[in-house]
């Protein structure tokens, strides 16, 4: 197999993850721009619901295509040399694994995966009892008292969450 195709894959696989992160950043920036400068807190038109996903897809495909084409060009330049560099393969593996691990660690730290944070347990408890809100003491107090609030914002019930 020609090096141009091998390097397209070596660049394209980590480029997939990097393009995904880039697309989320573009999506967030676009949504933030529309919120702050265009629509604000007013109801957004249906066109915004089409523009933002289309922007996400375009940013993702453009970034992934650019990285893959860069790999193709890089591989084409190296075709005169024999074999594929082990260092390049390891760089590709590391460039694929590190962003995925960082994403997983971030999602774990914010509580989207793994054990739920105490404040989320409190919120779920209060919602299951029919209350509209919940509050917890500051994190550094080590107090695990969950207070459920009624629709007027008054304390309705308290419970101590188990560890």
SULMORA-V902733 format. One record per backbone hydrogen bond with DSSP energy under -1.0 kcal/mol. CO is the residue of the C=O (numbers start at 1). NH is the residue of the N-H. E is the energy in kcal/mol with one decimal. If there is no record, write none. Layout:
# SULMORA-V902733
co:CO nh:NH e:E
co:CO nh:NH e:E
This chain:
# SULMORA-V902733
co:2 nh:6 e:-1.7
co:3 nh:7 e:-3.1
co:5 nh:9 e:-1.7
co:6 nh:10 e:-2.7
co:7 nh:11 e:-2.1
co:8 nh:12 e:-2.2
co:9 nh:13 e:-2.5
co:11 nh:15 e:-1.6
co:12 nh:16 e:-1.5
co:14 nh:18 e:-2.4
co:15 nh:19 e:-2.8
co:16 nh:20 e:-1.7
co:17 nh:21 e:-2.2
co:18 nh:22 e:-2.4
co:19 nh:23 e:-2.6
co:20 nh:24 e:-2.0
co:21 nh:25 e:-2.0
co:22 nh:26 e:-2.4
co:23 nh:27 e:-2.7
co:24 nh:28 e:-2.7
co:25 nh:29 e:-2.5
co:26 nh:30 e:-2.7
co:27 nh:31 e:-2.8
co:28 nh:32 e:-2.6
co:29 nh:33 e:-2.5
co:30 nh:34 e:-2.6
co:31 nh:35 e:-2.3
co:32 nh:36 e:-3.0
co:33 nh:37 e:-2.8
co:34 nh:38 e:-1.0
co:34 nh:39 e:-3.4
co:39 nh:42 e:-1.5
co:45 nh:48 e:-1.2
co:47 nh:51 e:-2.6
co:48 nh:52 e:-2.0
co:50 nh:54 e:-1.6
co:51 nh:55 e:-2.6
co:52 nh:56 e:-2.3
co:53 nh:57 e:-2.6
co:54 nh:58 e:-2.6
co:55 nh:59 e:-2.6
co:56 nh:60 e:-2.5
co:57 nh:61 e:-2.8
co:58 nh:62 e:-2.5
co:59 nh:63 e:-2.4
co:60 nh:64 e:-2.6
co:61 nh:65 e:-2.5
co:62 nh:66 e:-2.3
co:63 nh:67 e:-2.2
co:64 nh:68 e:-2.4
co:65 nh:69 e:-2.7
co:66 nh:70 e:-2.1
co:67 nh:71 e:-2.0
co:68 nh:72 e:-2.1
co:69 nh:73 e:-2.6
co:70 nh:74 e:-2.6
co:71 nh:75 e:-2.8
co:72 nh:76 e:-2.2
co:73 nh:77 e:-1.7
co:74 nh:78 e:-1.0
co:78 nh:81 e:-1.3
co:85 nh:89 e:-1.6
co:86 nh:90 e:-2.5
co:87 nh:91 e:-2.3
co:88 nh:92 e:-2.0
co:89 nh:93 e:-2.3
co:90 nh:94 e:-2.9
co:91 nh:95 e:-2.6
co:92 nh:96 e:-1.0
co:93 nh:97 e:-2.8
co:94 nh:98 e:-2.6
co:96 nh:100 e:-1.1
co:97 nh:101 e:-2.8
co:98 nh:102 e:-2.7
co:99 nh:103 e:-2.3
co:100 nh:104 e:-2.4
co:101 nh:105 e:-2.8
co:102 nh:106 e:-2.3
co:103 nh:107 e:-2.6
co:104 nh:108 e:-2.2
co:105 nh:109 e:-2.5
co:106 nh:110 e:-1.8
co:107 nh:112 e:-1.9
co:107 nh:113 e:-1.2
co:117 nh:121 e:-1.9
co:118 nh:122 e:-2.5
co:119 nh:123 e:-2.2
co:120 nh:124 e:-2.7
co:121 nh:125 e:-2.3
co:122 nh:126 e:-2.5
co:123 nh:127 e:-2.4
co:124 nh:128 e:-2.2
co:125 nh:129 e:-1.2
co:126 nh:131 e:-2.4
co:127 nh:130 e:-1.2
co:133 nh:149 e:-2.7
co:135 nh:147 e:-2.4
co:138 nh:141 e:-1.6
co:139 nh:142 e:-1.4
co:144 nh:161 e:-2.8
co:146 nh:159 e:-2.2
co:147 nh:135 e:-2.4
co:148 nh:156 e:-3.3
co:148 nh:157 e:-1.3
co:149 nh:132 e:-1.0
co:149 nh:133 e:-1.3
co:150 nh:153 e:-1.8
co:154 nh:150 e:-2.6
co:157 nh:148 e:-2.9
co:159 nh:146 e:-3.8
